[in-house]
C-alpha cells in the first residue's frame, strides 16, 4: 500500500505570534524554529510532498528604532536567510502595508489558500497539513476535501484554534514544545 503524500503549509506569521506569546510564559519555547524539522515531525513516516513556509519580512521601520530595533530586524533577516537554505522547503513572502503601529500583512493567507487548492487540483498531495489556528483556511480546506477528496490535518496551538477549521479537519494535532527545534542563524 503506497504511503500518503503530505503537503505541509506553515503560516509562519500565525506560528510566530503564538510562539512569542508562549515564550512570555515559558521561555523554553523556541521562537526561531526549524520548519523542516517541524514538517518532518508532523508528517511522521509519510512522504513529504511539499513544505511551504509563508511569512513576511520584518518591517523596515525597525531599522529606525535604534540598536534594539536594528538587532530584531537583523535577527529576523538572518533567520529567513537560514530558512531559505533548508532543502525541500519553499518560502513565500507576504507584503507589509502601513506605517509603524499600523502594519498589516497582505497576501499571506491568499498564497496559502491558493497553493492548497491549486496543488490539490494538480493531485500533488493526498493530505494537506495546515500549521495555523487561522479560521481563514476553513473555505479552502473544505473545498479540497469536498471537491478533490483530499484529507485535511491541522496542527494548532492550544486555546486558539478556529472551531470552523477544527470542524473541517480530519485530524487536529496540538503543537508541543518538542515539535520545535531551534534553527541557528
Secondary structure, DSSP 8 states (H G I E B T S, - for coil): ----EEEEEEEHHHHHHHHHHHHHH-TTS-SSB-HHHHHHHHHTTSEEEEEEEEEE---GGGGGSHHHHHHHHHHHHHHHHHHHTSTT-EEEEEEEESSTT--EEESHHHHHHHHHHHHHHTT--SEEEEE---GGGHHHHHHHHHTT--EEEEEE-TT---HHHHHH-SEEEE--GGG--B---
